[in-house]
Amino acid sequence: MLSRGKLVGTLVCGPKPDGESYAPDESAALFELAHGVGTALDLLDDRRGGDSQQVLEELAALNGRMDELLRNR
């Protein structure tokens, strides 16, 4: 995720559950998602005076919780 020419994060996608490749429209949607999140992280960093690490830690915790919920369904 880039914002103002600076790397502010990454979006990592695993294989789809059905094993198929990502379609071009899905890849485009993921690109737009990454761009939007990158911009949001950069704006949060500006507002928090450079404290984007806390935001990234919170996102990582949410990601872990989502993984846990998906495993238990």
All heavy atoms as TSV, in Angstrom:
chain	resi	resn	atom	element	x	y	z
A	1	MET	N	N	0.844	-1.156	0.000
A	1	MET	CA	C	0.000	0.000	0.000
A	1	MET	C	C	0.895	1.225	0.000
A	1	MET	O	O	1.721	1.381	0.893
A	1	MET	CB	C	-0.901	0.007	1.223
A	1	MET	CG	C	-1.857	-1.142	1.281
A	1	MET	SD	S	-2.778	-1.113	2.828
A	1	MET	CE	C	-2.809	-2.847	3.166
A	2	LEU	N	N	0.724	2.047	-1.005
A	2	LEU	CA	C	1.522	3.256	-1.132
A	2	LEU	C	C	0.643	4.479	-0.936
A	2	LEU	O	O	-0.513	4.485	-1.336
A	2	LEU	CB	C	2.162	3.336	-2.525
A	2	LEU	CG	C	3.144	2.239	-2.883
A	2	LEU	CD1	C	3.548	2.357	-4.344
A	2	LEU	CD2	C	4.364	2.298	-1.999
A	3	SER	N	N	1.222	5.466	-0.322
A	3	SER	CA	C	0.562	6.756	-0.197
A	3	SER	C	C	1.632	7.824	-0.233
A	3	SER	O	O	2.616	7.754	0.514
A	3	SER	CB	C	-0.239	6.837	1.101
A	3	SER	OG	O	-0.942	8.058	1.146
A	4	ARG	N	N	1.442	8.769	-1.110
A	4	ARG	CA	C	2.418	9.844	-1.306
A	4	ARG	C	C	3.821	9.290	-1.556
A	4	ARG	O	O	4.812	9.800	-1.069
A	4	ARG	CB	C	2.415	10.806	-0.131
A	4	ARG	CG	C	1.122	11.601	-0.022
A	4	ARG	CD	C	1.249	12.653	1.024
A	4	ARG	NE	N	0.452	12.274	2.178
A	4	ARG	CZ	C	0.399	12.969	3.286
A	4	ARG	NH1	N	1.096	14.065	3.437
A	4	ARG	NH2	N	-0.353	12.568	4.285
A	5	GLY	N	N	3.885	8.191	-2.295
A	5	GLY	CA	C	5.159	7.593	-2.645
A	5	GLY	C	C	5.842	6.831	-1.526
A	5	GLY	O	O	6.978	6.415	-1.656
A	6	LYS	N	N	5.134	6.630	-0.412
A	6	LYS	CA	C	5.703	5.954	0.760
A	6	LYS	C	C	4.945	4.649	1.004
A	6	LYS	O	O	3.718	4.610	0.948
A	6	LYS	CB	C	5.559	6.891	1.967
A	6	LYS	CG	C	6.102	6.348	3.269
A	6	LYS	CD	C	6.012	7.393	4.371
A	6	LYS	CE	C	4.834	7.078	5.246
A	6	LYS	NZ	N	4.705	7.954	6.410
A	7	LEU	N	N	5.699	3.578	1.262
A	7	LEU	CA	C	5.077	2.307	1.599
A	7	LEU	C	C	4.505	2.396	3.007
A	7	LEU	O	O	5.229	2.663	3.960
A	7	LEU	CB	C	6.101	1.168	1.522
A	7	LEU	CG	C	5.581	-0.220	1.879
A	7	LEU	CD1	C	4.570	-0.690	0.842
A	7	LEU	CD2	C	6.732	-1.204	1.964
A	8	VAL	N	N	3.189	2.187	3.126
A	8	VAL	CA	C	2.549	2.284	4.439
A	8	VAL	C	C	1.959	0.955	4.903
A	8	VAL	O	O	1.461	0.861	6.014
A	8	VAL	CB	C	1.457	3.388	4.461
A	8	VAL	CG1	C	2.071	4.758	4.286
A	8	VAL	CG2	C	0.384	3.129	3.429
A	9	GLY	N	N	2.025	-0.064	4.062
A	9	GLY	CA	C	1.501	-1.359	4.465
A	9	GLY	C	C	1.458	-2.313	3.295
A	9	GLY	O	O	1.778	-1.946	2.170
A	10	THR	N	N	1.074	-3.552	3.575
A	10	THR	CA	C	0.940	-4.553	2.521
A	10	THR	C	C	-0.384	-5.283	2.684
A	10	THR	O	O	-0.932	-5.363	3.788
A	10	THR	CB	C	2.078	-5.595	2.571
A	10	THR	OG1	O	2.055	-6.232	3.839
A	10	THR	CG2	C	3.425	-4.956	2.339
A	11	LEU	N	N	-0.879	-5.790	1.587
A	11	LEU	CA	C	-2.088	-6.607	1.584
A	11	LEU	C	C	-1.672	-7.976	1.067
A	11	LEU	O	O	-1.181	-8.085	-0.057
A	11	LEU	CB	C	-3.159	-5.992	0.681
A	11	LEU	CG	C	-4.435	-6.790	0.481
A	11	LEU	CD1	C	-5.204	-6.891	1.795
A	11	LEU	CD2	C	-5.305	-6.142	-0.581
A	12	VAL	N	N	-1.829	-8.998	1.885
A	12	VAL	CA	C	-1.437	-10.352	1.503
A	12	VAL	C	C	-2.699	-11.189	1.388
A	12	VAL	O	O	-3.480	-11.270	2.337
A	12	VAL	CB	C	-0.472	-10.963	2.539
A	12	VAL	CG1	C	-0.101	-12.377	2.153
A	12	VAL	CG2	C	0.758	-10.085	2.696
A	13	CYS	N	N	-2.874	-11.802	0.230
A	13	CYS	CA	C	-4.056	-12.631	-0.007
A	13	CYS	C	C	-3.620	-14.072	-0.223
A	13	CYS	O	O	-2.720	-14.338	-1.019
A	13	CYS	CB	C	-4.811	-12.146	-1.243
A	13	CYS	SG	S	-5.414	-10.466	-1.104
A	14	GLY	N	N	-4.251	-14.958	0.470
A	14	GLY	CA	C	-3.979	-16.378	0.297
A	14	GLY	C	C	-4.796	-16.947	-0.841
A	14	GLY	O	O	-5.526	-16.226	-1.528
A	15	PRO	N	N	-4.696	-18.233	-1.032
A	15	PRO	CA	C	-5.487	-18.858	-2.093
A	15	PRO	C	C	-6.975	-18.794	-1.774
A	15	PRO	O	O	-7.378	-18.795	-0.608
A	15	PRO	CB	C	-4.989	-20.297	-2.113
A	15	PRO	CG	C	-4.326	-20.519	-0.798
A	15	PRO	CD	C	-3.867	-19.192	-0.312
A	16	LYS	N	N	-7.759	-18.748	-2.829
A	16	LYS	CA	C	-9.211	-18.755	-2.646
A	16	LYS	C	C	-9.635	-20.141	-2.170
A	16	LYS	O	O	-9.012	-21.149	-2.520
A	16	LYS	CB	C	-9.892	-18.402	-3.967
A	16	LYS	CG	C	-9.664	-16.970	-4.386
A	16	LYS	CD	C	-10.175	-16.678	-5.778
A	16	LYS	CE	C	-11.670	-16.868	-5.892
A	16	LYS	NZ	N	-12.183	-16.459	-7.214
A	17	PRO	N	N	-10.682	-20.205	-1.346
A	17	PRO	CA	C	-11.114	-21.502	-0.810
A	17	PRO	C	C	-11.433	-22.541	-1.888
A	17	PRO	O	O	-11.227	-23.734	-1.684
A	17	PRO	CB	C	-12.368	-21.159	-0.005
A	17	PRO	CG	C	-12.212	-19.724	0.348
A	17	PRO	CD	C	-11.464	-19.102	-0.800
A	18	ASP	N	N	-11.906	-22.076	-3.053
A	18	ASP	CA	C	-12.252	-23.023	-4.115
A	18	ASP	C	C	-11.056	-23.399	-4.984
A	18	ASP	O	O	-11.173	-24.192	-5.913
A	18	ASP	CB	C	-13.393	-22.483	-4.974
A	18	ASP	CG	C	-13.053	-21.167	-5.673
A	18	ASP	OD1	O	-11.878	-20.740	-5.648
A	18	ASP	OD2	O	-13.973	-20.559	-6.248
A	19	GLY	N	N	-9.888	-22.805	-4.712
A	19	GLY	CA	C	-8.680	-23.137	-5.448
A	19	GLY	C	C	-8.522	-22.437	-6.784
A	19	GLY	O	O	-7.513	-22.607	-7.455
A	20	GLU	N	N	-9.517	-21.658	-7.181
A	20	GLU	CA	C	-9.441	-20.966	-8.471
A	20	GLU	C	C	-8.575	-19.723	-8.359
A	20	GLU	O	O	-8.369	-19.175	-7.274
A	20	GLU	CB	C	-10.843	-20.581	-8.936
A	20	GLU	CG	C	-11.677	-21.784	-9.340
A	20	GLU	CD	C	-12.940	-21.385	-10.077
A	20	GLU	OE1	O	-12.967	-20.289	-10.669
A	20	GLU	OE2	O	-13.891	-22.166	-10.052
A	21	SER	N	N	-8.092	-19.271	-9.501
A	21	SER	CA	C	-7.309	-18.035	-9.553
A	21	SER	C	C	-8.229	-16.838	-9.362
A	21	SER	O	O	-9.433	-16.917	-9.617
A	21	SER	CB	C	-6.615	-17.915	-10.908
A	21	SER	OG	O	-5.721	-18.969	-11.110
A	22	TYR	N	N	-7.627	-15.733	-8.927
A	22	TYR	CA	C	-8.397	-14.501	-8.807
A	22	TYR	C	C	-8.740	-13.986	-10.207
A	22	TYR	O	O	-7.868	-13.939	-11.084
A	22	TYR	CB	C	-7.608	-13.433	-8.046
A	22	TYR	CG	C	-7.489	-13.718	-6.570
A	22	TYR	CD1	C	-6.368	-14.352	-6.049
A	22	TYR	CD2	C	-8.517	-13.367	-5.695
A	22	TYR	CE1	C	-6.265	-14.631	-4.696
A	22	TYR	CE2	C	-8.425	-13.640	-4.337
A	22	TYR	CZ	C	-7.294	-14.273	-3.850
A	22	TYR	OH	O	-7.199	-14.541	-2.518
A	23	ALA	N	N	-9.984	-13.619	-10.402
A	23	ALA	CA	C	-10.426	-13.058	-11.677
A	23	ALA	C	C	-9.904	-11.626	-11.799
A	23	ALA	O	O	-9.603	-10.992	-10.778
A	23	ALA	CB	C	-11.957	-13.075	-11.753
A	24	PRO	N	N	-9.794	-11.115	-13.019
A	24	PRO	CA	C	-9.303	-9.742	-13.195
A	24	PRO	C	C	-10.086	-8.705	-12.387
A	24	PRO	O	O	-9.498	-7.784	-11.823
A	24	PRO	CB	C	-9.439	-9.503	-14.703
A	24	PRO	CG	C	-9.326	-10.865	-15.309
A	24	PRO	CD	C	-9.996	-11.777	-14.307
A	25	ASP	N	N	-11.414	-8.863	-12.303
A	25	ASP	CA	C	-12.199	-7.884	-11.534
A	25	ASP	C	C	-11.930	-8.016	-10.038
A	25	ASP	O	O	-11.942	-7.028	-9.309
A	25	ASP	CB	C	-13.695	-8.002	-11.841
A	25	ASP	CG	C	-14.287	-9.343	-11.456
A	25	ASP	OD1	O	-13.591	-10.365	-11.593
A	25	ASP	OD2	O	-15.467	-9.366	-11.043
A	26	GLU	N	N	-11.642	-9.229	-9.564
A	26	GLU	CA	C	-11.291	-9.409	-8.152
A	26	GLU	C	C	-9.928	-8.784	-7.854
A	26	GLU	O	O	-9.755	-8.132	-6.817
A	26	GLU	CB	C	-11.260	-10.892	-7.792
A	26	GLU	CG	C	-12.625	-11.553	-7.824
A	26	GLU	CD	C	-12.549	-13.045	-7.656
A	26	GLU	OE1	O	-11.684	-13.700	-8.283
A	26	GLU	OE2	O	-13.372	-13.576	-6.881
A	27	SER	N	N	-8.983	-8.969	-8.760
A	27	SER	CA	C	-7.659	-8.352	-8.594
A	27	SER	C	C	-7.772	-6.833	-8.579
A	27	SER	O	O	-7.123	-6.160	-7.779
A	27	SER	CB	C	-6.715	-8.794	-9.708
A	27	SER	OG	O	-6.464	-10.173	-9.628
A	28	ALA	N	N	-8.605	-6.299	-9.460
A	28	ALA	CA	C	-8.806	-4.850	-9.504
A	28	ALA	C	C	-9.439	-4.350	-8.208
A	28	ALA	O	O	-9.052	-3.302	-7.679
A	28	ALA	CB	C	-9.676	-4.464	-10.704
A	29	ALA	N	N	-10.391	-5.114	-7.669
A	29	ALA	CA	C	-11.037	-4.719	-6.411
A	29	ALA	C	C	-10.032	-4.749	-5.258
A	29	ALA	O	O	-10.036	-3.850	-4.406
A	29	ALA	CB	C	-12.216	-5.644	-6.112
A	30	LEU	N	N	-9.158	-5.756	-5.240
A	30	LEU	CA	C	-8.128	-5.822	-4.196
A	30	LEU	C	C	-7.149	-4.661	-4.314
A	30	LEU	O	O	-6.714	-4.104	-3.302
A	30	LEU	CB	C	-7.385	-7.160	-4.262
A	30	LEU	CG	C	-8.211	-8.381	-3.845
A	30	LEU	CD1	C	-7.468	-9.660	-4.205
A	30	LEU	CD2	C	-8.534	-8.335	-2.359
A	31	PHE	N	N	-6.817	-4.285	-5.544
A	31	PHE	CA	C	-5.936	-3.136	-5.757
A	31	PHE	C	C	-6.576	-1.863	-5.200
A	31	PHE	O	O	-5.928	-1.085	-4.495
A	31	PHE	CB	C	-5.636	-2.966	-7.249
A	31	PHE	CG	C	-4.835	-1.733	-7.554
A	31	PHE	CD1	C	-3.456	-1.737	-7.422
A	31	PHE	CD2	C	-5.458	-0.567	-7.954
A	31	PHE	CE1	C	-2.716	-0.594	-7.679
A	31	PHE	CE2	C	-4.722	0.584	-8.215
A	31	PHE	CZ	C	-3.347	0.567	-8.079
A	32	GLU	N	N	-7.858	-1.660	-5.496
A	32	GLU	CA	C	-8.565	-0.478	-4.999
A	32	GLU	C	C	-8.658	-0.490	-3.476
A	32	GLU	O	O	-8.505	0.538	-2.823
A	32	GLU	CB	C	-9.968	-0.387	-5.618
A	32	GLU	CG	C	-9.970	-0.065	-7.087
A	32	GLU	CD	C	-9.340	1.283	-7.401
A	32	GLU	OE1	O	-9.540	2.241	-6.638
A	32	GLU	OE2	O	-8.632	1.360	-8.414
A	33	LEU	N	N	-8.900	-1.669	-2.911
A	33	LEU	CA	C	-8.948	-1.801	-1.453
A	33	LEU	C	C	-7.613	-1.417	-0.835
A	33	LEU	O	O	-7.552	-0.631	0.113
A	33	LEU	CB	C	-9.318	-3.228	-1.059
A	33	LEU	CG	C	-9.246	-3.543	0.432
A	33	LEU	CD1	C	-10.353	-2.822	1.186
A	33	LEU	CD2	C	-9.312	-5.033	0.669
A	34	ALA	N	N	-6.523	-1.966	-1.387
A	34	ALA	CA	C	-5.197	-1.662	-0.860
A	34	ALA	C	C	-4.890	-0.174	-0.980
A	34	ALA	O	O	-4.327	0.432	-0.060
A	34	ALA	CB	C	-4.134	-2.483	-1.600
A	35	HIS	N	N	-5.268	0.423	-2.095
A	35	HIS	CA	C	-5.025	1.861	-2.275
A	35	HIS	C	C	-5.796	2.677	-1.230
A	35	HIS	O	O	-5.250	3.592	-0.610
A	35	HIS	CB	C	-5.423	2.293	-3.684
A	35	HIS	CG	C	-5.258	3.749	-3.925
A	35	HIS	ND1	N	-4.025	4.346	-4.050
A	35	HIS	CD2	C	-6.173	4.748	-4.029
A	35	HIS	CE1	C	-4.184	5.639	-4.232
A	35	HIS	NE2	N	-5.481	5.903	-4.224
A	36	GLY	N	N	-7.065	2.323	-1.024
A	36	GLY	CA	C	-7.882	3.055	-0.048
A	36	GLY	C	C	-7.368	2.908	1.370
A	36	GLY	O	O	-7.308	3.879	2.130
A	37	VAL	N	N	-6.986	1.696	1.738
A	37	VAL	CA	C	-6.466	1.473	3.088
A	37	VAL	C	C	-5.132	2.184	3.261
A	37	VAL	O	O	-4.853	2.766	4.313
A	37	VAL	CB	C	-6.356	-0.031	3.400
A	37	VAL	CG1	C	-5.629	-0.275	4.711
A	37	VAL	CG2	C	-7.734	-0.662	3.439
A	38	GLY	N	N	-4.290	2.147	2.231
A	38	GLY	CA	C	-3.012	2.853	2.294
A	38	GLY	C	C	-3.194	4.336	2.524
A	38	GLY	O	O	-2.514	4.952	3.350
A	39	THR	N	N	-4.137	4.913	1.801
A	39	THR	CA	C	-4.434	6.337	1.969
A	39	THR	C	C	-4.966	6.611	3.373
A	39	THR	O	O	-4.561	7.580	4.025
A	39	THR	CB	C	-5.453	6.798	0.912
A	39	THR	OG1	O	-4.889	6.563	-0.388
A	39	THR	CG2	C	-5.798	8.258	1.062
A	40	ALA	N	N	-5.857	5.744	3.854
A	40	ALA	CA	C	-6.421	5.928	5.203
A	40	ALA	C	C	-5.337	5.824	6.272
A	40	ALA	O	O	-5.307	6.620	7.220
A	40	ALA	CB	C	-7.514	4.902	5.457
A	41	LEU	N	N	-4.428	4.844	6.125
A	41	LEU	CA	C	-3.342	4.710	7.097
A	41	LEU	C	C	-2.454	5.950	7.094
A	41	LEU	O	O	-2.020	6.409	8.157
A	41	LEU	CB	C	-2.502	3.470	6.802
A	41	LEU	CG	C	-3.111	2.137	7.173
A	41	LEU	CD1	C	-2.237	0.994	6.665
A	41	LEU	CD2	C	-3.332	2.023	8.660
A	42	ASP	N	N	-2.199	6.486	5.918
A	42	ASP	CA	C	-1.369	7.677	5.822
A	42	ASP	C	C	-2.057	8.866	6.493
A	42	ASP	O	O	-1.435	9.629	7.223
A	42	ASP	CB	C	-1.061	7.986	4.360
A	42	ASP	CG	C	0.016	9.039	4.214
A	42	ASP	OD1	O	1.004	8.999	4.969
A	42	ASP	OD2	O	-0.135	9.905	3.341
A	43	LEU	N	N	-3.358	9.009	6.274
A	43	LEU	CA	C	-4.101	10.100	6.915
A	43	LEU	C	C	-4.126	9.934	8.428
A	43	LEU	O	O	-3.974	10.901	9.182
A	43	LEU	CB	C	-5.522	10.180	6.368
A	43	LEU	CG	C	-5.656	10.627	4.924
A	43	LEU	CD1	C	-7.093	10.465	4.448
A	43	LEU	CD2	C	-5.185	12.065	4.746
A	44	LEU	N	N	-4.309	8.693	8.906
A	44	LEU	CA	C	-4.281	8.439	10.349
A	44	LEU	C	C	-2.910	8.772	10.928
A	44	LEU	O	O	-2.804	9.308	12.025
A	44	LEU	CB	C	-4.624	6.983	10.647
A	44	LEU	CG	C	-6.087	6.614	10.634
A	44	LEU	CD1	C	-6.246	5.106	10.742
A	44	LEU	CD2	C	-6.843	7.311	11.743
A	45	ASP	N	N	-1.871	8.423	10.178
A	45	ASP	CA	C	-0.509	8.711	10.621
A	45	ASP	C	C	-0.329	10.220	10.795
A	45	ASP	O	O	0.251	10.672	11.776
A	45	ASP	CB	C	0.485	8.161	9.601
A	45	ASP	CG	C	1.901	8.149	10.124
A	45	ASP	OD1	O	2.109	7.732	11.279
A	45	ASP	OD2	O	2.807	8.552	9.379
A	46	ASP	N	N	-0.854	10.996	9.840
A	46	ASP	CA	C	-0.775	12.456	9.939
A	46	ASP	C	C	-1.514	12.968	11.169
A	46	ASP	O	O	-1.005	13.806	11.908
A	46	ASP	CB	C	-1.361	13.122	8.692
A	46	ASP	CG	C	-0.447	13.047	7.489
A	46	ASP	OD1	O	0.724	12.642	7.645
A	46	ASP	OD2	O	-0.911	13.371	6.384
A	47	ARG	N	N	-2.713	12.455	11.402
A	47	ARG	CA	C	-3.528	12.914	12.531
A	47	ARG	C	C	-2.939	12.519	13.876
A	47	ARG	O	O	-3.089	13.217	14.858
A	47	ARG	CB	C	-4.942	12.357	12.437
A	47	ARG	CG	C	-5.770	13.031	11.402
A	47	ARG	CD	C	-7.186	12.557	11.494
A	47	ARG	NE	N	-8.003	13.261	10.528
A	47	ARG	CZ	C	-9.276	13.033	10.342
A	47	ARG	NH1	N	-9.877	12.105	11.060
A	47	ARG	NH2	N	-9.952	13.707	9.461
A	48	ARG	N	N	-2.296	11.361	13.929
A	48	ARG	CA	C	-1.737	10.864	15.195
A	48	ARG	C	C	-0.295	11.291	15.390
A	48	ARG	O	O	0.371	10.801	16.284
A	48	ARG	CB	C	-1.836	9.336	15.235
A	48	ARG	CG	C	-3.246	8.834	15.335
A	48	ARG	CD	C	-3.241	7.314	15.251
A	48	ARG	NE	N	-4.520	6.779	15.645
A	48	ARG	CZ	C	-4.756	6.221	16.821
A	48	ARG	NH1	N	-3.812	6.123	17.698
A	48	ARG	NH2	N	-5.942	5.769	17.107
A	49	GLY	N	N	0.200	12.131	14.519
A	49	GLY	CA	C	1.566	12.603	14.661
A	49	GLY	C	C	2.596	11.514	14.415
A	49	GLY	O	O	3.638	11.470	15.053
A	50	GLY	N	N	2.302	10.601	13.480
A	50	GLY	CA	C	3.271	9.566	13.129
A	50	GLY	C	C	3.111	8.270	13.889
A	50	GLY	O	O	3.996	7.439	13.871
A	51	ASP	N	N	1.979	8.053	14.566
A	51	ASP	CA	C	1.793	6.852	15.378
A	51	ASP	C	C	0.967	5.798	14.637
A	51	ASP	O	O	0.013	5.260	15.165
A	51	ASP	CB	C	1.126	7.220	16.703
A	51	ASP	CG	C	1.112	6.054	17.689
A	51	ASP	OD1	O	1.920	5.123	17.518
A	51	ASP	OD2	O	0.292	6.080	18.612
A	52	SER	N	N	1.344	5.481	13.398
A	52	SER	CA	C	0.605	4.485	12.631
A	52	SER	C	C	0.860	3.078	13.153
A	52	SER	O	O	0.101	2.165	12.853
A	52	SER	CB	C	0.951	4.563	11.147
A	52	SER	OG	O	2.318	4.320	10.951
A	53	GLN	N	N	1.899	2.872	13.931
A	53	GLN	CA	C	2.197	1.544	14.464
A	53	GLN	C	C	1.038	1.016	15.300
A	53	GLN	O	O	0.684	-0.151	15.212
A	53	GLN	CB	C	3.484	1.559	15.290
A	53	GLN	CG	C	3.926	0.193	15.758
A	53	GLN	CD	C	4.217	-0.762	14.606
A	53	GLN	OE1	O	4.742	-0.367	13.581
A	53	GLN	NE2	N	3.868	-2.022	14.787
A	54	GLN	N	N	0.418	1.867	16.090
A	54	GLN	CA	C	-0.720	1.433	16.901
A	54	GLN	C	C	-1.872	0.985	16.009
A	54	GLN	O	O	-2.511	-0.028	16.274
A	54	GLN	CB	C	-1.186	2.556	17.831
A	54	GLN	CG	C	-2.382	2.148	18.674
A	54	GLN	CD	C	-2.914	3.276	19.549
A	54	GLN	OE1	O	-2.356	4.360	19.567
A	54	GLN	NE2	N	-3.986	3.012	20.240
A	55	VAL	N	N	-2.123	1.729	14.943
A	55	VAL	CA	C	-3.191	1.366	14.014
A	55	VAL	C	C	-2.882	0.009	13.380
A	55	VAL	O	O	-3.749	-0.862	13.280
A	55	VAL	CB	C	-3.370	2.454	12.930
A	55	VAL	CG1	C	-4.364	2.012	11.868
A	55	VAL	CG2	C	-3.806	3.763	13.552
A	56	LEU	N	N	-1.640	-0.209	12.959
A	56	LEU	CA	C	-1.258	-1.481	12.352
A	56	LEU	C	C	-1.393	-2.633	13.340
A	56	LEU	O	O	-1.827	-3.731	12.977
A	56	LEU	CB	C	0.167	-1.399	11.812
A	56	LEU	CG	C	0.365	-0.447	10.629
A	56	LEU	CD1	C	1.836	-0.330	10.295
A	56	LEU	CD2	C	-0.440	-0.905	9.433
A	57	GLU	N	N	-1.062	-2.404	14.601
A	57	GLU	CA	C	-1.208	-3.448	15.618
A	57	GLU	C	C	-2.679	-3.793	15.831
A	57	GLU	O	O	-3.038	-4.963	15.987
A	57	GLU	CB	C	-0.561	-3.010	16.923
A	57	GLU	CG	C	0.954	-2.984	16.862
A	57	GLU	CD	C	1.594	-2.335	18.075
A	57	GLU	OE1	O	0.880	-1.960	19.023
A	57	GLU	OE2	O	2.837	-2.196	18.062
A	58	GLU	N	N	-3.535	-2.785	15.827
A	58	GLU	CA	C	-4.960	-3.029	15.980
A	58	GLU	C	C	-5.511	-3.801	14.786
A	58	GLU	O	O	-6.321	-4.721	14.945
A	58	GLU	CB	C	-5.698	-1.710	16.167
A	58	GLU	CG	C	-5.411	-1.042	17.502
A	58	GLU	CD	C	-5.995	0.354	17.615
A	58	GLU	OE1	O	-6.742	0.782	16.713
A	58	GLU	OE2	O	-5.691	1.027	18.607
A	59	LEU	N	N	-5.059	-3.462	13.586
A	59	LEU	CA	C	-5.490	-4.188	12.396
A	59	LEU	C	C	-5.014	-5.634	12.438
A	59	LEU	O	O	-5.751	-6.548	12.065
A	59	LEU	CB	C	-4.976	-3.492	11.125
A	59	LEU	CG	C	-5.657	-2.183	10.762
A	59	LEU	CD1	C	-4.917	-1.511	9.615
A	59	LEU	CD2	C	-7.116	-2.404	10.403
A	60	ALA	N	N	-3.796	-5.870	12.902
A	60	ALA	CA	C	-3.272	-7.230	13.018
A	60	ALA	C	C	-4.094	-8.036	14.023
A	60	ALA	O	O	-4.387	-9.218	13.795
A	60	ALA	CB	C	-1.802	-7.199	13.419
A	61	ALA	N	N	-4.483	-7.407	15.133
A	61	ALA	CA	C	-5.307	-8.096	16.130
A	61	ALA	C	C	-6.673	-8.449	15.546
A	61	ALA	O	O	-7.189	-9.559	15.765
A	61	ALA	CB	C	-5.467	-7.229	17.376
A	62	LEU	N	N	-7.253	-7.542	14.778
A	62	LEU	CA	C	-8.540	-7.821	14.128
A	62	LEU	C	C	-8.402	-8.949	13.117
A	62	LEU	O	O	-9.272	-9.819	13.023
A	62	LEU	CB	C	-9.065	-6.564	13.429
A	62	LEU	CG	C	-9.631	-5.485	14.336
A	62	LEU	CD1	C	-9.910	-4.217	13.533
A	62	LEU	CD2	C	-10.896	-5.966	15.018
A	63	ASN	N	N	-7.311	-8.958	12.382
A	63	ASN	CA	C	-7.072	-10.020	11.415
A	63	ASN	C	C	-6.966	-11.371	12.111
A	63	ASN	O	O	-7.535	-12.366	11.654
A	63	ASN	CB	C	-5.804	-9.728	10.613
A	63	ASN	CG	C	-5.615	-10.705	9.486
A	63	ASN	OD1	O	-6.556	-11.013	8.772
A	63	ASN	ND2	N	-4.397	-11.193	9.329
A	64	GLY	N	N	-6.268	-11.415	13.234
A	64	GLY	CA	C	-6.162	-12.649	14.003
A	64	GLY	C	C	-7.514	-13.122	14.494
A	64	GLY	O	O	-7.821	-14.321	14.459
A	65	ARG	N	N	-8.320	-12.193	14.934
A	65	ARG	CA	C	-9.671	-12.540	15.421
A	65	ARG	C	C	-10.532	-13.072	14.275
A	65	ARG	O	O	-11.278	-14.032	14.449
A	65	ARG	CB	C	-10.313	-11.313	16.073
A	65	ARG	CG	C	-11.683	-11.540	16.619
A	65	ARG	CD	C	-11.661	-12.481	17.820
A	65	ARG	NE	N	-13.004	-12.613	18.330
A	65	ARG	CZ	C	-13.605	-13.762	18.569
A	65	ARG	NH1	N	-12.956	-14.887	18.390
A	65	ARG	NH2	N	-14.838	-13.810	18.995
A	66	MET	N	N	-10.422	-12.457	13.098
A	66	MET	CA	C	-11.178	-12.928	11.932
A	66	MET	C	C	-10.752	-14.341	11.555
A	66	MET	O	O	-11.597	-15.187	11.266
A	66	MET	CB	C	-10.991	-11.973	10.748
A	66	MET	CG	C	-11.738	-10.668	10.932
A	66	MET	SD	S	-11.415	-9.397	9.695
A	66	MET	CE	C	-11.280	-10.274	8.189
A	67	ASP	N	N	-9.445	-14.607	11.579
A	67	ASP	CA	C	-8.957	-15.960	11.288
A	67	ASP	C	C	-9.524	-16.961	12.273
A	67	ASP	O	O	-9.954	-18.051	11.893
A	67	ASP	CB	C	-7.425	-15.992	11.337
A	67	ASP	CG	C	-6.780	-15.331	10.148
A	67	ASP	OD1	O	-7.462	-15.094	9.131
A	67	ASP	OD2	O	-5.567	-15.020	10.247
A	68	GLU	N	N	-9.554	-16.586	13.541
A	68	GLU	CA	C	-10.093	-17.466	14.584
A	68	GLU	C	C	-11.571	-17.756	14.333
A	68	GLU	O	O	-12.012	-18.906	14.433
A	68	GLU	CB	C	-9.893	-16.806	15.939
A	68	GLU	CG	C	-10.399	-17.600	17.117
A	68	GLU	CD	C	-10.247	-16.844	18.422
A	68	GLU	OE1	O	-9.222	-16.147	18.589
A	68	GLU	OE2	O	-11.152	-16.941	19.262
A	69	LEU	N	N	-12.326	-16.731	14.002
A	69	LEU	CA	C	-13.756	-16.910	13.738
A	69	LEU	C	C	-13.991	-17.801	12.525
A	69	LEU	O	O	-14.889	-18.646	12.528
A	69	LEU	CB	C	-14.431	-15.554	13.533
A	69	LEU	CG	C	-14.554	-14.683	14.781
A	69	LEU	CD1	C	-15.028	-13.285	14.408
A	69	LEU	CD2	C	-15.501	-15.307	15.787
A	70	LEU	N	N	-13.183	-17.638	11.494
A	70	LEU	CA	C	-13.345	-18.463	10.291
A	70	LEU	C	C	-12.995	-19.915	10.564
A	70	LEU	O	O	-13.631	-20.825	10.011
A	70	LEU	CB	C	-12.474	-17.908	9.158
A	70	LEU	CG	C	-12.963	-16.594	8.547
A	70	LEU	CD1	C	-11.921	-16.040	7.579
A	70	LEU	CD2	C	-14.305	-16.776	7.861
A	71	ARG	N	N	-12.007	-20.168	11.396
A	71	ARG	CA	C	-11.634	-21.554	11.733
A	71	ARG	C	C	-12.732	-22.243	12.526
A	71	ARG	O	O	-12.897	-23.455	12.423
A	71	ARG	CB	C	-10.341	-21.568	12.541
A	71	ARG	CG	C	-9.081	-21.429	11.721
A	71	ARG	CD	C	-7.859	-21.767	12.549
A	71	ARG	NE	N	-7.712	-20.956	13.747
A	71	ARG	CZ	C	-7.100	-19.780	13.816
A	71	ARG	NH1	N	-6.571	-19.255	12.741
A	71	ARG	NH2	N	-7.011	-19.118	14.945
A	72	ASN	N	N	-13.463	-21.496	13.336
A	72	ASN	CA	C	-14.472	-22.081	14.230
A	72	ASN	C	C	-15.870	-22.125	13.643
A	72	ASN	O	O	-16.797	-22.497	14.351
A	72	ASN	CB	C	-14.499	-21.310	15.550
A	72	ASN	CG	C	-13.221	-21.470	16.318
A	72	ASN	OD1	O	-12.591	-22.519	16.278
A	72	ASN	ND2	N	-12.801	-20.418	17.004
A	73	ARG	N	N	-16.037	-21.786	12.404
A	73	ARG	CA	C	-17.405	-21.802	11.860
A	73	ARG	C	C	-17.793	-23.130	11.331
A	73	ARG	O	O	-17.146	-24.044	11.139
A	73	ARG	CB	C	-17.611	-20.737	10.799
A	73	ARG	CG	C	-16.773	-20.912	9.562
A	73	ARG	CD	C	-17.077	-19.844	8.574
A	73	ARG	NE	N	-16.125	-20.003	7.488
A	73	ARG	CZ	C	-16.365	-19.685	6.262
A	73	ARG	NH1	N	-17.491	-19.160	5.936
A	73	ARG	NH2	N	-15.477	-19.844	5.330
